[in-house]
Amino acid sequence: MPWSFRQMLAPLSALLLFMSACGDDPEVRPVCGNGIVEAGETCDDGNRNNNDSCDNSCRRPTPDAGTEEDAGTEDDAGTGEEDAGTGEDDAGTGEEDAGTTEDAGTTEDAGTTEDAGTTEDAGTGEDDAGTTEDGGSGEQDAGSEEDGGSGEPDSGTDAGTGEDDAGTDVDAGTDAGTVQVSLDSFGPTGTFARTGTTGATFPEALTVRLREDAPAEVWVEVASSSAVLNVQGGLVRIAPGERSATVQVTANLAADPETDKATLTATLGNDTRAATVRVLAADQAAELATLSPEVISVSAGQTQGFTVELDVPPAQDTVIQMALEPASLGTVPATVTVPANSLSAKFDFTAGSTGGEGQLVAALNGQSIAAAVQVTAGSSTGHVVISEFAPAGPGGAGDEFIELYNPTSSAVDISGWKLQYKSATGTTGYNSSFTLPAGSVIAPRSYFLAVSSGYASASGNTVTGNANWGGTIAMGGSAGHVRLGYPEMALTDAITSPLVVDTVGYGSNANQPEGTRIATVPPVAGSYERKASATSTVESMTTGADALLGNGHDSNDNSADFILRPTRQPQNASSAVEP
């Protein structure tokens, strides 16, 4: 036999064998009575008698299948409770049957309630891996409420939806993008930067500020309107837990020759804020801008603060010269220094004791600015003064009086004190003297009035004198001197004698006044009256704010201390206290 035919023989034999196996076998029927329970039989006792436990058709003679004891009812194999198909102990339906309630296929069966496929089954049961506590749907299963896909503590409920998930409140992504932060402020505006440098602006640092502390690293975008000023990367970082950060800028005037100013705009989410910054040249000189306050009026000895300001912050410490004109106004530092990268410096002015008006001058590189200064002695004078006098009056040349005022807070006993008169040009001392009577006392802020005999008879003098010198003193109507001194004061004592308390020289040729004489004379019905303060005027002393403020201003300059009243107003010990 050729080898090729042998090769074909083996597969052909296998095919024939397969076909014969798939053919129809003859039907095998059960043989009742042979003692073997075969298909279709429920029993076979080896005979075909009907009266024993197995009838002649090999069927068990049990109770009827249609009743409770029948195989189709409660005890029947098909329906009965203890039947293998339906009963509780039945393998097909009963509660403990493998297919029903406790059967492996139902309630406790592997397929139902306690079965691995139902309630406690691996597919549906409560303790089953596939249902309530199952890995696919159970409460404790990895795929349900505590499962990795939906349970609360599960890693799957976590990352995408759970309260403790990494993508919600306590997640690493709960940063500035989840917990909202907002921009509060950006400034101050109007600061400076110097070309060729990188750093904070001056004299104050430009700062970006949030409304709340940063929950995580926050980046604020900062854009510039000009290339003369830039923020590195266009971003400012605010560290976690912080609320603000200083903006570091780089200045370069050459980058945009058309401007020396830039507007920076800070943006965070929908919030924007803007601030301007001026860029200075590396060696830009500063000039004086202001001296404030521009006008002051202070009492003697009082201190007043001043501020001198430049137009731009200097690159180095800058010294400014200070001066008072006149110097008697008080004291100020000879120089004031504005530190580098600052705009201003503060200093104090202390008023002198004499009072007066003038100015405070600041000077830098040939430039100067000034503030008006007025110093008032007020009622700070510590001694009795001649407050008002008239060398003549409506009653004639003898209608004279000298009023004294006590500006202190204590009563002063002037018993035995002297009032003296000297002519305008006399050089040998005073001409006449009147001694005040015993019991002459001036209460605090009160008056004492000494008059001549002509005053007493003059019409219109309703205020009586507290002392009368008669004809002892005869003052010159247009010029002369009057003074007050202690009991020991003699006519020949010089004006500088410590026994002299107060002196007034009036008229165009009075030669020994305090300071400068009062050059003019009042009207016939008028008088010379001491001011309440350095700023007092005729109007303020007669009908204005100073009318009832006493007469305590004494700068030791007669011309500056007195006004000319158009109408006399003598006051005595009974007059109202002032002020």
C-alpha positions in Angstrom: 0.0 0.0 0.0 1.5 3.3 -1.0 2.5 5.7 1.8 0.1 8.4 0.7 -2.9 6.1 1.1 -1.7 5.1 4.6 -1.6 8.8 5.5 -5.3 9.2 4.5 -6.5 6.0 6.3 -6.0 7.3 9.9 -8.2 10.4 9.6 -10.8 8.5 7.7 -11.1 6.0 10.4 -11.5 8.7 13.1 -14.3 10.3 11.0 -16.2 7.0 10.8 -15.9 6.4 14.5 -17.3 9.8 15.3 -20.3 9.3 13.0 -21.1 6.0 14.6 -21.1 7.6 18.0 -23.5 10.3 17.0 -26.1 7.8 15.8 -29.5 7.1 17.5 -29.2 4.5 20.3 -32.3 2.1 20.8 -34.6 3.4 23.5 -34.1 1.6 26.8 -37.4 1.0 28.7 -37.6 0.2 32.5 -38.4 -3.4 33.5 -40.9 -3.4 36.5 -40.4 -6.3 38.9 -36.7 -6.9 38.3 -35.8 -5.4 41.7 -34.0 -2.4 40.1 -35.4 1.1 40.3 -35.0 2.4 36.8 -35.9 5.6 35.1 -39.6 6.4 35.4 -39.9 4.1 38.5 -40.3 5.2 42.1 -39.9 1.7 43.5 -39.2 -1.9 42.4 -39.6 -4.6 45.1 -38.9 -7.5 42.6 -42.6 -8.4 41.9 -45.6 -6.8 40.3 -48.1 -7.2 43.2 -50.4 -4.3 43.9 -50.9 -5.0 47.6 -47.5 -4.4 48.9 -45.3 -1.3 49.3 -44.7 -1.1 45.5 -47.6 -1.6 43.0 -47.5 -3.5 39.8 -46.4 -0.4 37.9 -43.4 0.1 40.2 -45.0 3.1 41.9 -45.0 3.6 45.7 -48.5 3.2 47.1 -48.2 6.4 49.3 -51.1 8.7 50.2 -52.8 10.3 47.3 -50.7 12.9 45.5 -53.6 15.3 45.5 -54.0 15.5 49.3 -51.9 16.8 52.2 -50.1 13.5 52.5 -49.9 13.0 48.8 -46.6 13.5 46.9 -48.1 16.6 45.4 -49.1 18.3 48.7 -47.4 19.2 51.9 -45.8 15.7 52.4 -45.8 15.0 48.7 -42.5 15.1 46.9 -44.0 17.7 44.6 -45.9 20.1 46.9 -45.9 19.1 50.6 -43.9 20.9 53.2 -41.7 17.9 53.7 -41.9 17.0 50.0 -38.5 17.1 48.2 -39.9 19.6 45.8 -42.0 22.0 47.9 -41.9 21.2 51.6 -39.7 22.8 54.1 -37.5 19.8 54.0 -38.0 19.2 50.3 -35.0 19.5 48.1 -36.8 21.6 45.5 -39.2 24.0 47.3 -39.2 23.6 51.1 -37.7 26.2 53.4 -34.9 23.8 54.2 -35.0 22.3 50.7 -31.8 22.9 48.7 -33.9 24.9 46.2 -36.3 26.9 48.4 -36.4 28.6 51.8 -33.5 26.9 53.4 -32.6 25.0 50.3 -29.3 25.8 48.6 -31.3 27.6 45.9 -33.7 29.7 48.0 -33.9 31.3 51.4 -31.0 29.6 53.0 -30.1 27.9 49.8 -26.9 28.9 48.0 -29.2 30.7 45.5 -31.8 32.4 47.7 -32.2 33.9 51.1 -29.2 32.3 52.8 -28.0 30.8 49.7 -24.8 32.0 48.2 -26.8 33.6 45.5 -29.5 35.4 47.4 -29.9 37.2 50.7 -26.9 35.6 52.3 -25.8 34.2 49.0 -22.7 35.4 47.2 -25.0 37.0 44.6 -27.9 38.5 46.6 -28.0 37.7 50.3 -27.3 40.2 53.1 -24.1 38.5 54.1 -23.4 37.4 50.5 -20.4 38.9 48.8 -22.5 40.1 46.0 -25.4 41.9 47.8 -25.9 44.1 50.8 -22.7 43.0 52.5 -21.5 41.5 49.2 -18.5 42.8 47.3 -20.8 44.1 44.7 -23.8 45.7 46.5 -23.9 45.0 50.3 -23.4 47.7 53.0 -20.1 46.4 54.1 -19.2 45.1 50.7 -16.2 46.7 48.9 -18.6 47.8 46.2 -21.5 49.4 48.2 -21.8 51.9 51.0 -18.5 51.0 52.5 -17.3 49.6 49.2 -14.5 51.1 47.2 -17.1 52.3 44.7 -19.9 53.9 46.9 -19.5 53.2 50.7 -18.7 56.1 53.0 -15.3 55.0 54.4 -14.4 53.2 51.2 -11.5 54.5 49.1 -13.8 54.9 46.1 -16.5 56.9 47.9 -13.5 59.0 49.0 -11.7 60.2 46.0 -14.7 61.3 44.0 -17.7 61.9 46.3 -17.2 61.2 50.0 -17.0 63.9 52.6 -13.5 62.9 53.5 -12.5 62.5 49.9 -9.2 63.9 48.7 -11.2 66.0 46.2 -13.4 67.8 48.7 -13.0 69.8 52.0 -10.0 68.0 53.4 -8.5 67.1 50.1 -5.1 68.3 49.0 -7.0 70.0 46.3 -9.0 72.1 48.8 -6.6 74.9 48.1 -7.2 78.4 46.7 -9.2 76.8 44.0 -11.8 75.2 46.3 -11.9 77.3 49.4 -12.5 80.8 48.0 -10.1 83.6 48.8 -10.5 87.2 47.6 -8.4 90.2 47.1 -8.7 92.9 49.7 -6.3 95.7 48.7 -3.3 96.5 46.6 -1.2 99.6 47.6 -0.4 102.2 48.6 -0.6 104.0 45.3 1.9 106.7 44.5 5.0 104.9 45.7 8.5 105.0 44.0 11.1 102.7 42.5 14.6 103.6 41.4 15.8 102.6 38.0 18.4 99.8 37.8 17.2 98.2 41.1 14.9 95.3 42.1 13.1 95.3 45.4 10.2 96.8 47.3 8.8 100.3 46.5 9.5 103.2 48.8 8.9 105.1 51.0 6.2 102.4 51.6 6.3 98.9 50.3 3.7 98.0 47.7 1.7 95.2 49.3 -1.0 92.8 48.0 -3.5 91.8 50.7 -6.2 89.1 51.0 -9.5 89.3 52.9 -8.7 86.0 54.7 -5.6 83.9 55.4 -4.5 81.8 52.4 -5.6 78.1 52.9 -2.8 77.0 50.6 -0.2 78.7 48.4 -1.9 81.6 46.5 -0.5 83.3 43.4 -1.8 86.8 42.5 -1.2 88.0 39.0 0.3 91.5 38.7 0.4 93.2 35.3 2.2 96.4 34.4 1.1 99.2 32.1 4.7 100.0 31.1 8.0 98.2 30.5 9.7 100.7 32.9 8.4 98.6 35.8 7.9 94.8 36.0 7.1 92.1 38.5 9.1 88.9 38.0 7.0 86.3 36.3 4.0 88.6 36.7 3.1 86.8 39.9 3.2 87.4 43.6 3.1 84.5 46.0 1.2 84.5 49.3 2.3 81.7 51.5 -0.2 79.3 53.2 -1.6 80.8 56.4 -0.5 84.3 55.4 -2.7 87.2 54.3 -0.3 89.5 52.5 2.9 89.7 50.5 5.3 92.5 49.5 5.6 93.1 45.8 9.1 93.1 44.4 9.5 95.2 41.3 12.3 95.8 38.8 12.6 99.4 37.4 14.3 100.4 34.2 13.6 103.8 32.7 15.4 102.9 29.4 12.7 100.3 28.7 10.1 102.9 28.0 11.6 106.4 27.5 8.2 108.0 27.0 7.1 107.6 30.6 8.4 107.4 34.2 5.3 106.0 35.7 3.5 102.6 35.5 0.2 101.3 36.8 0.3 97.8 38.3 -2.9 95.8 38.3 -3.3 92.9 40.7 -5.8 90.2 39.7 -7.1 87.2 41.8 -10.2 85.4 40.3 -12.7 88.2 39.6 -11.0 90.7 41.9 -8.7 93.4 40.6 -6.9 96.3 42.2 -4.6 99.0 40.8 -1.7 101.1 42.1 0.7 103.6 40.4 4.5 103.6 40.9 6.8 106.3 39.7 10.3 105.3 38.5 13.2 107.7 39.5 16.5 108.2 37.9 19.4 106.7 39.7 20.7 110.2 40.8 17.5 112.2 40.7 17.7 115.2 43.0 15.0 116.1 45.5 13.4 119.5 46.0 11.4 121.1 48.8 7.7 120.6 48.4 5.9 121.7 51.6 6.4 122.9 55.2 3.3 122.3 57.3 1.4 123.6 59.0 1.7 126.7 56.8 0.4 129.1 59.6 0.5 128.7 63.4 -0.4 130.7 66.4 0.9 129.4 69.7 1.3 130.7 73.2 4.7 131.5 74.8 6.5 128.3 75.7 4.2 126.1 73.7 5.6 123.4 71.3 4.3 122.9 67.8 5.2 120.0 65.5 6.2 120.7 61.9 6.8 118.4 58.8 9.1 119.3 55.9 8.4 117.2 52.8 10.3 116.7 49.5 8.9 116.2 46.0 10.6 112.8 45.6 12.5 110.5 48.0 16.3 111.2 47.7 18.9 108.5 47.0 20.9 109.7 50.1 20.2 111.3 53.4 19.3 115.0 52.7 20.0 117.8 55.1 17.6 120.8 55.2 18.5 124.1 56.9 16.0 125.7 59.3 15.8 129.3 60.6 13.4 131.6 62.5 12.9 135.2 61.5 13.1 136.9 64.0 15.1 134.4 66.2 13.2 135.7 69.3 10.1 133.8 68.2 11.5 130.6 69.7 13.7 127.7 68.9 14.0 125.1 66.1 16.7 122.6 65.1 19.4 124.2 62.9 19.0 121.3 60.4 16.5 118.6 59.7 17.5 115.4 57.8 15.2 113.5 55.4 16.5 109.9 55.3 17.3 108.2 51.9 14.2 106.8 50.1 11.9 108.8 52.5 9.8 111.8 51.6 9.6 113.8 54.9 11.0 114.6 58.3 9.3 115.9 61.5 10.7 118.4 64.0 9.4 120.7 66.8 9.2 124.4 67.2 9.1 125.8 70.7 7.7 129.3 71.1 9.7 132.0 73.0 8.4 133.9 76.0 8.2 137.4 74.5 5.7 136.7 71.7 5.6 138.3 68.3 5.1 137.4 64.6 7.5 136.1 61.9 8.2 133.1 59.9 9.9 129.7 59.9 12.1 129.1 56.9 13.3 125.8 55.4 16.1 125.9 52.8 17.7 123.3 50.4 20.1 123.9 47.6 19.2 127.6 47.2 15.4 126.9 47.4 13.3 127.9 50.4 9.8 127.7 51.7 8.3 129.3 54.8 5.5 129.0 57.3 3.9 132.0 59.2 4.5 131.9 63.0 2.7 133.9 65.7 3.6 133.7 69.3 1.3 135.1 72.0 2.2 135.7 75.5 -1.4 135.7 76.5 -2.1 135.9 80.2 1.0 133.9 81.0 2.6 137.1 82.4 3.6 136.4 86.0 3.3 139.9 87.4 0.9 142.9 87.8 0.9 145.1 84.7 -0.3 148.5 83.7 -3.4 147.4 81.7 -5.0 150.7 80.6 -4.2 154.4 81.1 -5.3 157.8 79.8 -3.1 161.0 80.1 -6.1 163.2 79.4 -9.8 162.8 78.7 -13.2 164.3 78.0 -12.9 166.2 81.2 -9.7 167.9 80.1 -5.9 167.5 80.7 -6.5 166.4 84.3 -9.0 163.7 83.4 -6.4 160.9 84.0 -6.3 157.3 85.3 -3.9 154.3 85.5 -5.5 150.9 85.6 -3.6 147.8 86.9 -4.4 144.1 86.1 -3.3 140.9 87.9 -3.0 138.2 85.3 -1.8 135.6 87.8 -3.8 133.0 89.7 -3.0 134.5 93.1 -4.1 137.7 94.8 -1.3 140.4 95.0 -1.0 142.9 97.8 0.2 146.1 96.2 0.1 148.2 99.4 3.0 150.7 99.4 3.8 150.1 95.7 4.7 153.1 93.6 3.2 154.7 90.5 5.7 157.1 88.9 5.7 159.5 85.9 8.5 160.8 83.7 8.5 163.2 80.8 9.1 162.0 77.3 12.7 163.3 77.1 13.8 163.5 80.8 17.2 162.0 81.5 17.6 162.5 85.3 15.0 160.1 86.4 11.3 160.2 87.1 9.5 163.4 88.0 6.7 162.3 90.4 5.6 159.3 92.5 2.4 158.1 94.2 2.3 155.5 96.9 -0.7 153.1 96.8 -2.6 153.1 100.1 -2.5 150.3 102.6 -5.0 147.5 102.0 -4.6 147.7 98.2 -5.0 144.1 97.0 -5.7 142.8 93.5 -7.5 139.5 93.2 -6.6 137.0 90.5 -7.6 138.1 87.0 -8.9 141.3 88.5 -8.3 145.1 88.3 -7.3 148.1 90.5 -8.0 151.7 89.4 -5.9 154.7 90.4 -7.2 158.1 89.3 -6.4 161.8 89.5 -8.5 164.5 91.1 -9.5 165.6 87.6 -10.9 162.1 86.8 -13.3 162.3 89.8 -15.0 165.4 88.5 -15.0 164.5 84.8 -18.4 163.8 83.3 -19.0 160.2 82.1 -16.6 158.5 84.5 -19.0 156.0 86.1 -16.3 153.6 87.3 -14.8 155.0 90.5 -11.2 154.8 91.4 -9.7 152.5 94.2 -7.0 155.1 94.9 -6.7 158.8 94.1 -3.3 160.5 93.6 -4.9 164.0 93.5 -2.5 166.3 91.8 0.7 164.4 92.6 1.0 163.0 89.0 0.4 165.2 86.0 1.0 163.2 82.8 1.8 164.8 79.5 -1.1 164.5 77.1 0.9 163.5 74.0 4.1 161.8 75.3 5.7 160.6 78.5 6.3 157.5 80.7 4.5 155.8 83.5 5.7 152.9 85.6 4.8 150.6 88.5 7.3 149.3 91.0 7.9 147.9 94.5 7.8 150.2 97.6 11.6 150.5 97.5 11.7 151.9 93.9 13.1 155.4 93.8 12.6 158.1 91.2 16.2 157.6 90.0 16.1 153.9 89.5 16.8 152.8 86.0 14.3 151.1 83.8 16.2 147.9 84.2 16.1 147.9 88.0 14.6 144.8 89.5 12.4 147.1 91.6 10.6 148.1 88.4 7.6 145.9 87.7 6.2 147.4 84.5 6.9 150.5 82.3 5.1 152.2 79.4 6.6 154.9 77.1 4.1 156.6 74.8 4.3 159.4 72.3 6.7 160.0 69.4 9.6 161.0 71.5 9.5 158.9 74.6 13.1 157.9 75.3 12.9 155.1 77.8 10.1 152.7 76.8 10.1 148.9 77.1 11.2 147.9 73.7 9.6 150.3 71.3 7.5 153.3 72.4 3.8 153.6 71.4 4.3 156.3 68.8 0.7 157.4 68.2 -1.9 158.9 70.6 -5.6 157.9 71.1 -8.6 160.2 70.5 -9.5 162.6 73.3 -12.1 160.2 74.7 -9.9 157.2 74.2 -7.0 155.4 76.0 -4.0 153.1 75.7 -5.0 149.5 76.4 -2.8 146.4 76.8 -3.7 143.4 74.6 -5.1 140.2 75.7 -2.8 138.3 73.3 -0.3 139.0 70.6 -3.0 138.7 68.0 -5.4 141.1 69.6 -6.6 144.1 67.5 -8.5 147.2 68.2 -11.7 145.5 67.0 -11.1 142.3 69.0 -10.3 144.2 72.2 -13.3 146.6 71.9 -16.2 144.5 70.5 -14.6 141.2 69.5 -13.4 137.9 71.0 -10.7 139.5 73.2 -12.9 142.1 74.9 -13.4 140.1 78.1 -10.1 138.1 78.1 -8.1 140.4 80.3 -5.0 142.4 79.5 -2.2 140.1 80.3 0.0 140.2 77.1 3.5 141.5 77.9 6.3 141.0 75.4 8.3 143.8 76.9 7.7 145.8 73.7 5.2 148.7 74.3 4.5 149.2 70.6 3.5 145.5 70.2 1.7 145.2 73.5 -0.8 148.1 73.3 -3.7 149.2 71.1 -5.4 152.7 71.0 -9.0 152.4 72.2 -11.4 154.9 70.6 -13.3 155.0 73.9 -11.8 154.5 77.3 -13.0 151.6 79.5 -11.5 151.9 83.0 -12.1 148.9 85.4 -11.7 148.7 89.2 -11.6 146.1 91.9 -15.3 145.6 91.6 -15.3 144.9 87.9 -15.8 141.4 86.5 -12.9 138.9 86.6 -11.2 138.4 83.2 -10.8 136.0 81.7 
